[in-house]
């Protein structure tokens, strides 16, 4: 069945050459027929259905290079593009005077301690208040990475706190990026995860790629489907048993998107209060009302996934000296840990 084409008289006479691509997706071969507006709702973060439907009505959505209506049903192999007359907002970088917690700085690089809640780079729904908006205010002529993002050597999620290194020169960008690619940099995270462990430490190896049904999540692909993901390795060790949750250290060999969150969920230890991966639900514990209230109180103290980038190490691009930085676990996580520690102690005494 061919895509349903909107009446050309209802469309602006702009050609594709005059439009900017904001999103593009290829439906997986196993995709069951699904209305294009619902499909895009699953794949575009922070988009409302009304805005998607208006974009479709305006002729901004193409399937296999044809304009479609909202009721067109996406099927396996369809190529969907979302086009607008204006460039993506993330390409329109605006300097903003946002304070930065600078841990270290020299002529080649700067190490910053990012607070939870700050987006690293502009993207859909987050066009201001990002780390990059702050960086281009504080530093001039930052080099672009391969994605044209000034200064960024690596990134961490919006609701993950902790350390990032920023390149200030082209040489530093190339040198530091090569270390991350070669897995010679050092990155350690502190996390609170659901459940207890039978062993004090272990390693998770599993190829990570897009979730087959929810593009906002990533997924561990194995067996014959392993090719759908990229190799990822996470080393974990137990720091403290807190009863129904555990505080762990995670060291990364690779740097895939959501790596720790995906790997921990894969082995049955989803991060505490990680809404996107289901950690905001009670995954371990009792059915008592008091326990549910306790968990709710912990989530109020820590209203995000329990993940902090504590340690960052790399070889300096100029001096070749090994540099290592450590960031204290932030107050929201330490308060949550205290609550679980007290609860676990009282449970043992009961």
C-alpha positions, -999 to +999 in steps of 0.1 A: +000+000+000+014+034-010+016+062+015-015+084+015-007+118+000-022+150+012-038+173-014-009+193-030-031+224-030-031+224+008+007+224+011+032+253+009+051+254-024+084+250-006+107+223-020+127+198+001+158+218-007+143+247+012+135+226+043+157+213+072+155+178+085+148+176+122+142+139+126+146+108+105+137+072+114+136+038+096+109+015+109+123-019+120+113-049+098+092-062+127+072-030+130+034-038+132+012-013+113+009+018+135-005+053+127+023+077+119+013+102+146+014+074+172+047+061+158+063+095+161+050+100+197+070+069+206+102+082+190+104+119+195+111+129+231+089+156+247+066+159+216+029+162+221+005+144+198-013+176+189+020+192+177+028+160+158-006+160+141-003+197+132+031+191+117+016+162+096-012+185+085+013+211+075+031+186+053+062+184+074+062+146+077+073+124+048+072+086+045+094+072+018+097+108+004+059+112+002+037+136+023+013+116+044-018+121+066-020+113+103-038+080+097-010+066+074+002+033+090+039+029+094+052-005+084+085-023+085+112-006+063+094+027+060+117+057+061+102+087+080+115+122+079+103+153+097+111+185+078+106+222+087+115+256+072+137+265+101+169+247+111+169+225+143+170+246+174+201+227+186+220+242+157+212+277+168+235+279+198+231+309+221+256+318+248+240+320+283+256+333+315+250+301+335+274+294+364+297+264+360+313+243+387+349+242+373+371+216+389+402+222+368+412+244+339+442+251+317+449+263+282+440+229+267+409+217+286+385+223+314+369+197+338+334+206+350+311+190+376+276+190+360+246+191+383+217+168+379+190+183+358+213+201+334+211+189+298+246+186+282+237+198+247+206+214+231+181+190+216+144+185+211+126+202+240+158+215+256+171+245+236+184+267+264+200+262+298+223+235+286+260+229+294+269+240+259+250+272+262+271+279+293+304+268+278+302+291+248+295+320+271+325+313+293+350+301+266+356+314+231+363+294+200+357+260+214+365+233+188+336+212+175+334+175+179+323+151+151+287+161+159+295+198+157+290+203+194+315+228+209+340+214+234+322+181+241+345+150+243+319+129+260+285+134+277+264+122+305+226+122+308+205+151+320+196+136+353+231+121+359+254+143+379+292+144+378+324+150+359+330+159+322+362+170+304+358+198+278+384+204+250+395+240+245+417+233+214+415+212+183+445+192+194+429+185+228+396+175+212+414+150+189+437+137+217+410+132+243+385+118+219+410+092+208+415+081+244+378+076+249+376+056+217+406+035+227+391+029+261+422+042+279+403+069+298+390+061+333+353+066+343+337+055+375+301+060+385+283+056+418+248+041+415+219+029+437+202-001+422+173-023+431+181-056+447+210-074+464+240-092+448+253-127+454+288-117+444+309-087+454+318-078+418+312-087+382+312-076+346+283-071+322+290-075+285+262-069+261+257-051+228+236-020+233+213-005+206+179+011+203+150-007+220+129-025+194+097-008+204+106+023+224+132+046+207+137+065+240+152+034+256+182+014+247+184-024+249+209-053+252+209-073+220+223-109+221+226-140+201+217-137+164+205-101+171+238-089+186+246-071+155+218-046+162+239-031+191+274-020+197+298-038+221+296-025+257+314-035+289+306-024+324+325-036+355+305-033+388+314-038+425+293-036+456+300-007+479+272-012+505+243-035+509+213-013+518+186-040+522+163-038+492+187-016+472+225-017+468+251+011+464+276+001+437+305+014+417+305+010+379+336+014+358+331+018+320+352+003+293+329+017+267+307+047+266+273+038+250+242+059+256+225+049+289+251+021+293+250+017+330+212+021+331+207-005+304+233-030+316+220-029+352+184-034+340+196-063+319+210-081+349+179-074+371+192-044+390+175-013+375+187+020+389+166+034+417+141+060+405+151+056+369+118+065+354+127+057+318+138+022+326+111+014+352+132+020+383+106+045+397+085+015+406+090-007+436+110-036+423+121-051+456+107-051+491+074-056+509+038-048+501+033-029+533+018+007+530+046+020+553+072+007+530+056+023+499+055+056+518+092+052+527+101+046+490+081+076+480+100+097+506+133+085+491+121+095+456+112+129+469+147+133+482+162+119+450+138+129+422+160+114+394+179+082+386+205+074+412+237+078+392+268+101+396+299+103+375+324+103+405+358+097+389+374+108+356+409+101+345+428+107+313+462+115+298+467+153+294+469+161+256+499+184+261+519+173+291+511+136+287+506+135+325+479+112+339+452+133+355+425+120+378+396+139+393+370+130+419+336+146+426+318+141+459+285+122+456+258+150+457+235+157+486+204+143+470+221+109+466+237+109+500+204+117+517+187+089+499+216+065+509+212+076+545+175+068+544+180+033+530+208+027+555+186+035+584+157+015+570+180-015+565+194-013+600+159-010+616+147-040+595+175-062+608+167-052+644+130-058+640 
